[in-house]
Amino acid sequence: MATRGTGTSNRGFASMDPDKQRAIAAQGGRAAHAQGVAHEFDSEEARAAGRKGGQARSSRSAATRATNLANADRDIQQPPAASPMHALSDELPRDELPRSGHV
């Protein structure tokens, strides 16, 4: 992954030095507040946003736990795969089984 400011293009906000990006963004924030159009969270709105984020994280972790449990159950219930030689031993009489090096 490329780091900021080191790409091949020198165009656009993303290719700028991080300090320059921060300075431009700060100017925009100050201008928005000066015009009175900047959004400011009140305590109730901040509380609702935090609750929403906590619910999203909680549901993601619950889904991950459920998936992990389902995978663990599946792994326990499946018998181990038989080796190819094991399959031959079920099909051939004992005297016809291949011996190592002699087929």
Chimera marker file (.cmm) of the C-alpha trace (Angstrom):
<marker_set name="trace">
<marker id="1" x="0.000" y="0.000" z="0.000" r="1" g="1" b="0" radius="0.5"/>
<marker id="2" x="1.373" y="3.399" z="-0.938" r="1" g="1" b="0" radius="0.5"/>
<marker id="3" x="1.787" y="6.051" z="1.698" r="1" g="1" b="0" radius="0.5"/>
<marker id="4" x="0.331" y="9.500" z="1.287" r="1" g="1" b="0" radius="0.5"/>
<marker id="5" x="2.283" y="11.986" z="-0.743" r="1" g="1" b="0" radius="0.5"/>
<marker id="6" x="4.500" y="9.382" z="-2.400" r="1" g="1" b="0" radius="0.5"/>
<marker id="7" x="2.305" y="8.384" z="-5.372" r="1" g="1" b="0" radius="0.5"/>
<marker id="8" x="3.255" y="8.840" z="-8.992" r="1" g="1" b="0" radius="0.5"/>
<marker id="9" x="0.769" y="11.673" z="-9.512" r="1" g="1" b="0" radius="0.5"/>
<marker id="10" x="1.244" y="15.103" z="-7.985" r="1" g="1" b="0" radius="0.5"/>
<marker id="11" x="-2.373" y="16.108" z="-8.529" r="1" g="1" b="0" radius="0.5"/>
<marker id="12" x="-5.198" y="16.270" z="-6.014" r="1" g="1" b="0" radius="0.5"/>
<marker id="13" x="-5.724" y="16.488" z="-2.305" r="1" g="1" b="0" radius="0.5"/>
<marker id="14" x="-4.657" y="12.895" z="-1.588" r="1" g="1" b="0" radius="0.5"/>
<marker id="15" x="-1.235" y="13.373" z="-3.130" r="1" g="1" b="0" radius="0.5"/>
<marker id="16" x="-0.444" y="16.368" z="-0.906" r="1" g="1" b="0" radius="0.5"/>
<marker id="17" x="1.774" y="16.316" z="2.121" r="1" g="1" b="0" radius="0.5"/>
<marker id="18" x="-0.337" y="15.376" z="5.205" r="1" g="1" b="0" radius="0.5"/>
<marker id="19" x="0.519" y="18.681" z="6.924" r="1" g="1" b="0" radius="0.5"/>
<marker id="20" x="-0.704" y="20.635" z="3.895" r="1" g="1" b="0" radius="0.5"/>
<marker id="21" x="-3.921" y="18.563" z="3.817" r="1" g="1" b="0" radius="0.5"/>
<marker id="22" x="-4.504" y="19.309" z="7.503" r="1" g="1" b="0" radius="0.5"/>
<marker id="23" x="-3.974" y="23.054" z="6.966" r="1" g="1" b="0" radius="0.5"/>
<marker id="24" x="-6.465" y="23.178" z="4.083" r="1" g="1" b="0" radius="0.5"/>
<marker id="25" x="-9.044" y="21.129" z="6.013" r="1" g="1" b="0" radius="0.5"/>
<marker id="26" x="-8.653" y="23.428" z="9.031" r="1" g="1" b="0" radius="0.5"/>
<marker id="27" x="-9.296" y="26.483" z="6.839" r="1" g="1" b="0" radius="0.5"/>
<marker id="28" x="-12.497" y="24.853" z="5.586" r="1" g="1" b="0" radius="0.5"/>
<marker id="29" x="-13.641" y="24.106" z="9.125" r="1" g="1" b="0" radius="0.5"/>
<marker id="30" x="-13.000" y="27.650" z="10.295" r="1" g="1" b="0" radius="0.5"/>
<marker id="31" x="-14.861" y="29.073" z="7.260" r="1" g="1" b="0" radius="0.5"/>
<marker id="32" x="-17.878" y="26.822" z="7.872" r="1" g="1" b="0" radius="0.5"/>
<marker id="33" x="-18.078" y="27.884" z="11.522" r="1" g="1" b="0" radius="0.5"/>
<marker id="34" x="-17.718" y="31.553" z="10.548" r="1" g="1" b="0" radius="0.5"/>
<marker id="35" x="-20.643" y="31.208" z="8.117" r="1" g="1" b="0" radius="0.5"/>
<marker id="36" x="-22.718" y="29.357" z="10.688" r="1" g="1" b="0" radius="0.5"/>
<marker id="37" x="-23.175" y="26.273" z="8.492" r="1" g="1" b="0" radius="0.5"/>
<marker id="38" x="-20.864" y="23.904" z="10.402" r="1" g="1" b="0" radius="0.5"/>
<marker id="39" x="-22.581" y="20.974" z="12.074" r="1" g="1" b="0" radius="0.5"/>
<marker id="40" x="-22.140" y="20.747" z="15.820" r="1" g="1" b="0" radius="0.5"/>
<marker id="41" x="-23.307" y="17.718" z="17.770" r="1" g="1" b="0" radius="0.5"/>
<marker id="42" x="-25.436" y="18.367" z="20.820" r="1" g="1" b="0" radius="0.5"/>
<marker id="43" x="-25.174" y="15.882" z="23.674" r="1" g="1" b="0" radius="0.5"/>
<marker id="44" x="-28.308" y="13.933" z="22.658" r="1" g="1" b="0" radius="0.5"/>
<marker id="45" x="-27.155" y="13.588" z="19.053" r="1" g="1" b="0" radius="0.5"/>
<marker id="46" x="-23.691" y="12.452" z="20.183" r="1" g="1" b="0" radius="0.5"/>
<marker id="47" x="-25.286" y="9.915" z="22.533" r="1" g="1" b="0" radius="0.5"/>
<marker id="48" x="-27.432" y="8.521" z="19.694" r="1" g="1" b="0" radius="0.5"/>
<marker id="49" x="-24.404" y="8.249" z="17.387" r="1" g="1" b="0" radius="0.5"/>
<marker id="50" x="-22.431" y="6.395" z="20.053" r="1" g="1" b="0" radius="0.5"/>
<marker id="51" x="-25.309" y="4.019" z="20.698" r="1" g="1" b="0" radius="0.5"/>
<marker id="52" x="-25.634" y="3.297" z="16.972" r="1" g="1" b="0" radius="0.5"/>
<marker id="53" x="-21.916" y="2.567" z="16.689" r="1" g="1" b="0" radius="0.5"/>
<marker id="54" x="-22.021" y="0.283" z="19.710" r="1" g="1" b="0" radius="0.5"/>
<marker id="55" x="-24.963" y="-1.645" z="18.284" r="1" g="1" b="0" radius="0.5"/>
<marker id="56" x="-23.195" y="-2.109" z="14.950" r="1" g="1" b="0" radius="0.5"/>
<marker id="57" x="-20.055" y="-3.388" z="16.657" r="1" g="1" b="0" radius="0.5"/>
<marker id="58" x="-22.055" y="-5.664" z="18.941" r="1" g="1" b="0" radius="0.5"/>
<marker id="59" x="-23.988" y="-7.213" z="16.052" r="1" g="1" b="0" radius="0.5"/>
<marker id="60" x="-20.759" y="-7.745" z="14.068" r="1" g="1" b="0" radius="0.5"/>
<marker id="61" x="-19.067" y="-9.497" z="16.952" r="1" g="1" b="0" radius="0.5"/>
<marker id="62" x="-22.188" y="-11.625" z="17.584" r="1" g="1" b="0" radius="0.5"/>
<marker id="63" x="-22.237" y="-12.646" z="13.916" r="1" g="1" b="0" radius="0.5"/>
<marker id="64" x="-18.537" y="-13.532" z="14.085" r="1" g="1" b="0" radius="0.5"/>
<marker id="65" x="-19.085" y="-15.653" z="17.199" r="1" g="1" b="0" radius="0.5"/>
<marker id="66" x="-22.011" y="-17.464" z="15.526" r="1" g="1" b="0" radius="0.5"/>
<marker id="67" x="-19.933" y="-18.169" z="12.427" r="1" g="1" b="0" radius="0.5"/>
<marker id="68" x="-17.035" y="-19.465" z="14.504" r="1" g="1" b="0" radius="0.5"/>
<marker id="69" x="-19.352" y="-21.768" z="16.470" r="1" g="1" b="0" radius="0.5"/>
<marker id="70" x="-20.954" y="-23.092" z="13.285" r="1" g="1" b="0" radius="0.5"/>
<marker id="71" x="-17.527" y="-23.795" z="11.782" r="1" g="1" b="0" radius="0.5"/>
<marker id="72" x="-16.374" y="-25.533" z="14.962" r="1" g="1" b="0" radius="0.5"/>
<marker id="73" x="-19.493" y="-27.743" z="14.978" r="1" g="1" b="0" radius="0.5"/>
<marker id="74" x="-18.988" y="-28.596" z="11.315" r="1" g="1" b="0" radius="0.5"/>
<marker id="75" x="-15.354" y="-29.542" z="11.912" r="1" g="1" b="0" radius="0.5"/>
<marker id="76" x="-16.296" y="-31.802" z="14.827" r="1" g="1" b="0" radius="0.5"/>
<marker id="77" x="-19.124" y="-33.574" z="12.975" r="1" g="1" b="0" radius="0.5"/>
<marker id="78" x="-17.195" y="-34.451" z="9.803" r="1" g="1" b="0" radius="0.5"/>
<marker id="79" x="-15.163" y="-37.666" z="9.961" r="1" g="1" b="0" radius="0.5"/>
<marker id="80" x="-11.568" y="-37.390" z="8.796" r="1" g="1" b="0" radius="0.5"/>
<marker id="81" x="-11.005" y="-38.086" z="5.117" r="1" g="1" b="0" radius="0.5"/>
<marker id="82" x="-9.823" y="-41.618" z="4.374" r="1" g="1" b="0" radius="0.5"/>
<marker id="83" x="-6.490" y="-42.079" z="2.657" r="1" g="1" b="0" radius="0.5"/>
<marker id="84" x="-6.440" y="-43.571" z="-0.888" r="1" g="1" b="0" radius="0.5"/>
<marker id="85" x="-4.750" y="-46.728" z="0.456" r="1" g="1" b="0" radius="0.5"/>
<marker id="86" x="-7.519" y="-47.105" z="3.008" r="1" g="1" b="0" radius="0.5"/>
<marker id="87" x="-10.083" y="-47.092" z="0.201" r="1" g="1" b="0" radius="0.5"/>
<marker id="88" x="-8.111" y="-49.810" z="-1.663" r="1" g="1" b="0" radius="0.5"/>
<marker id="89" x="-7.977" y="-52.034" z="1.386" r="1" g="1" b="0" radius="0.5"/>
<marker id="90" x="-11.785" y="-52.052" z="1.518" r="1" g="1" b="0" radius="0.5"/>
<marker id="91" x="-12.107" y="-53.069" z="-2.138" r="1" g="1" b="0" radius="0.5"/>
<marker id="92" x="-9.343" y="-55.649" z="-2.654" r="1" g="1" b="0" radius="0.5"/>
<marker id="93" x="-8.862" y="-59.014" z="-0.987" r="1" g="1" b="0" radius="0.5"/>
<marker id="94" x="-5.895" y="-59.150" z="1.387" r="1" g="1" b="0" radius="0.5"/>
<marker id="95" x="-3.597" y="-61.077" z="-0.961" r="1" g="1" b="0" radius="0.5"/>
<marker id="96" x="-4.144" y="-58.549" z="-3.799" r="1" g="1" b="0" radius="0.5"/>
<marker id="97" x="-3.229" y="-55.418" z="-1.835" r="1" g="1" b="0" radius="0.5"/>
<marker id="98" x="-0.295" y="-53.519" z="-3.368" r="1" g="1" b="0" radius="0.5"/>
<marker id="99" x="2.935" y="-53.802" z="-1.448" r="1" g="1" b="0" radius="0.5"/>
<marker id="100" x="5.268" y="-50.837" z="-1.137" r="1" g="1" b="0" radius="0.5"/>
<marker id="101" x="7.427" y="-50.608" z="-4.265" r="1" g="1" b="0" radius="0.5"/>
<marker id="102" x="5.598" y="-53.515" z="-5.963" r="1" g="1" b="0" radius="0.5"/>
<marker id="103" x="2.425" y="-52.600" z="-7.789" r="1" g="1" b="0" radius="0.5"/>
<link id1="1" id2="2" r="1" g="1" b="0" radius="0.2"/>
<link id1="2" id2="3" r="1" g="1" b="0" radius="0.2"/>
<link id1="3" id2="4" r="1" g="1" b="0" radius="0.2"/>
<link id1="4" id2="5" r="1" g="1" b="0" radius="0.2"/>
<link id1="5" id2="6" r="1" g="1" b="0" radius="0.2"/>
<link id1="6" id2="7" r="1" g="1" b="0" radius="0.2"/>
<link id1="7" id2="8" r="1" g="1" b="0" radius="0.2"/>
<link id1="8" id2="9" r="1" g="1" b="0" radius="0.2"/>
<link id1="9" id2="10" r="1" g="1" b="0" radius="0.2"/>
<link id1="10" id2="11" r="1" g="1" b="0" radius="0.2"/>
<link id1="11" id2="12" r="1" g="1" b="0" radius="0.2"/>
<link id1="12" id2="13" r="1" g="1" b="0" radius="0.2"/>
<link id1="13" id2="14" r="1" g="1" b="0" radius="0.2"/>
<link id1="14" id2="15" r="1" g="1" b="0" radius="0.2"/>
<link id1="15" id2="16" r="1" g="1" b="0" radius="0.2"/>
<link id1="16" id2="17" r="1" g="1" b="0" radius="0.2"/>
<link id1="17" id2="18" r="1" g="1" b="0" radius="0.2"/>
<link id1="18" id2="19" r="1" g="1" b="0" radius="0.2"/>
<link id1="19" id2="20" r="1" g="1" b="0" radius="0.2"/>
<link id1="20" id2="21" r="1" g="1" b="0" radius="0.2"/>
<link id1="21" id2="22" r="1" g="1" b="0" radius="0.2"/>
<link id1="22" id2="23" r="1" g="1" b="0" radius="0.2"/>
<link id1="23" id2="24" r="1" g="1" b="0" radius="0.2"/>
<link id1="24" id2="25" r="1" g="1" b="0" radius="0.2"/>
<link id1="25" id2="26" r="1" g="1" b="0" radius="0.2"/>
<link id1="26" id2="27" r="1" g="1" b="0" radius="0.2"/>
<link id1="27" id2="28" r="1" g="1" b="0" radius="0.2"/>
<link id1="28" id2="29" r="1" g="1" b="0" radius="0.2"/>
<link id1="29" id2="30" r="1" g="1" b="0" radius="0.2"/>
<link id1="30" id2="31" r="1" g="1" b="0" radius="0.2"/>
<link id1="31" id2="32" r="1" g="1" b="0" radius="0.2"/>
<link id1="32" id2="33" r="1" g="1" b="0" radius="0.2"/>
<link id1="33" id2="34" r="1" g="1" b="0" radius="0.2"/>
<link id1="34" id2="35" r="1" g="1" b="0" radius="0.2"/>
<link id1="35" id2="36" r="1" g="1" b="0" radius="0.2"/>
<link id1="36" id2="37" r="1" g="1" b="0" radius="0.2"/>
<link id1="37" id2="38" r="1" g="1" b="0" radius="0.2"/>
<link id1="38" id2="39" r="1" g="1" b="0" radius="0.2"/>
<link id1="39" id2="40" r="1" g="1" b="0" radius="0.2"/>
<link id1="40" id2="41" r="1" g="1" b="0" radius="0.2"/>
<link id1="41" id2="42" r="1" g="1" b="0" radius="0.2"/>
<link id1="42" id2="43" r="1" g="1" b="0" radius="0.2"/>
<link id1="43" id2="44" r="1" g="1" b="0" radius="0.2"/>
<link id1="44" id2="45" r="1" g="1" b="0" radius="0.2"/>
<link id1="45" id2="46" r="1" g="1" b="0" radius="0.2"/>
<link id1="46" id2="47" r="1" g="1" b="0" radius="0.2"/>
<link id1="47" id2="48" r="1" g="1" b="0" radius="0.2"/>
<link id1="48" id2="49" r="1" g="1" b="0" radius="0.2"/>
<link id1="49" id2="50" r="1" g="1" b="0" radius="0.2"/>
<link id1="50" id2="51" r="1" g="1" b="0" radius="0.2"/>
<link id1="51" id2="52" r="1" g="1" b="0" radius="0.2"/>
<link id1="52" id2="53" r="1" g="1" b="0" radius="0.2"/>
<link id1="53" id2="54" r="1" g="1" b="0" radius="0.2"/>
<link id1="54" id2="55" r="1" g="1" b="0" radius="0.2"/>
<link id1="55" id2="56" r="1" g="1" b="0" radius="0.2"/>
<link id1="56" id2="57" r="1" g="1" b="0" radius="0.2"/>
<link id1="57" id2="58" r="1" g="1" b="0" radius="0.2"/>
<link id1="58" id2="59" r="1" g="1" b="0" radius="0.2"/>
<link id1="59" id2="60" r="1" g="1" b="0" radius="0.2"/>
<link id1="60" id2="61" r="1" g="1" b="0" radius="0.2"/>
<link id1="61" id2="62" r="1" g="1" b="0" radius="0.2"/>
<link id1="62" id2="63" r="1" g="1" b="0" radius="0.2"/>
<link id1="63" id2="64" r="1" g="1" b="0" radius="0.2"/>
<link id1="64" id2="65" r="1" g="1" b="0" radius="0.2"/>
<link id1="65" id2="66" r="1" g="1" b="0" radius="0.2"/>
<link id1="66" id2="67" r="1" g="1" b="0" radius="0.2"/>
<link id1="67" id2="68" r="1" g="1" b="0" radius="0.2"/>
<link id1="68" id2="69" r="1" g="1" b="0" radius="0.2"/>
<link id1="69" id2="70" r="1" g="1" b="0" radius="0.2"/>
<link id1="70" id2="71" r="1" g="1" b="0" radius="0.2"/>
<link id1="71" id2="72" r="1" g="1" b="0" radius="0.2"/>
<link id1="72" id2="73" r="1" g="1" b="0" radius="0.2"/>
<link id1="73" id2="74" r="1" g="1" b="0" radius="0.2"/>
<link id1="74" id2="75" r="1" g="1" b="0" radius="0.2"/>
<link id1="75" id2="76" r="1" g="1" b="0" radius="0.2"/>
<link id1="76" id2="77" r="1" g="1" b="0" radius="0.2"/>
<link id1="77" id2="78" r="1" g="1" b="0" radius="0.2"/>
<link id1="78" id2="79" r="1" g="1" b="0" radius="0.2"/>
<link id1="79" id2="80" r="1" g="1" b="0" radius="0.2"/>
<link id1="80" id2="81" r="1" g="1" b="0" radius="0.2"/>
<link id1="81" id2="82" r="1" g="1" b="0" radius="0.2"/>
<link id1="82" id2="83" r="1" g="1" b="0" radius="0.2"/>
<link id1="83" id2="84" r="1" g="1" b="0" radius="0.2"/>
<link id1="84" id2="85" r="1" g="1" b="0" radius="0.2"/>
<link id1="85" id2="86" r="1" g="1" b="0" radius="0.2"/>
<link id1="86" id2="87" r="1" g="1" b="0" radius="0.2"/>
<link id1="87" id2="88" r="1" g="1" b="0" radius="0.2"/>
<link id1="88" id2="89" r="1" g="1" b="0" radius="0.2"/>
<link id1="89" id2="90" r="1" g="1" b="0" radius="0.2"/>
<link id1="90" id2="91" r="1" g="1" b="0" radius="0.2"/>
<link id1="91" id2="92" r="1" g="1" b="0" radius="0.2"/>
<link id1="92" id2="93" r="1" g="1" b="0" radius="0.2"/>
<link id1="93" id2="94" r="1" g="1" b="0" radius="0.2"/>
<link id1="94" id2="95" r="1" g="1" b="0" radius="0.2"/>
<link id1="95" id2="96" r="1" g="1" b="0" radius="0.2"/>
<link id1="96" id2="97" r="1" g="1" b="0" radius="0.2"/>
<link id1="97" id2="98" r="1" g="1" b="0" radius="0.2"/>
<link id1="98" id2="99" r="1" g="1" b="0" radius="0.2"/>
<link id1="99" id2="100" r="1" g="1" b="0" radius="0.2"/>
<link id1="100" id2="101" r="1" g="1" b="0" radius="0.2"/>
<link id1="101" id2="102" r="1" g="1" b="0" radius="0.2"/>
<link id1="102" id2="103" r="1" g="1" b="0" radius="0.2"/>
</marker_set>
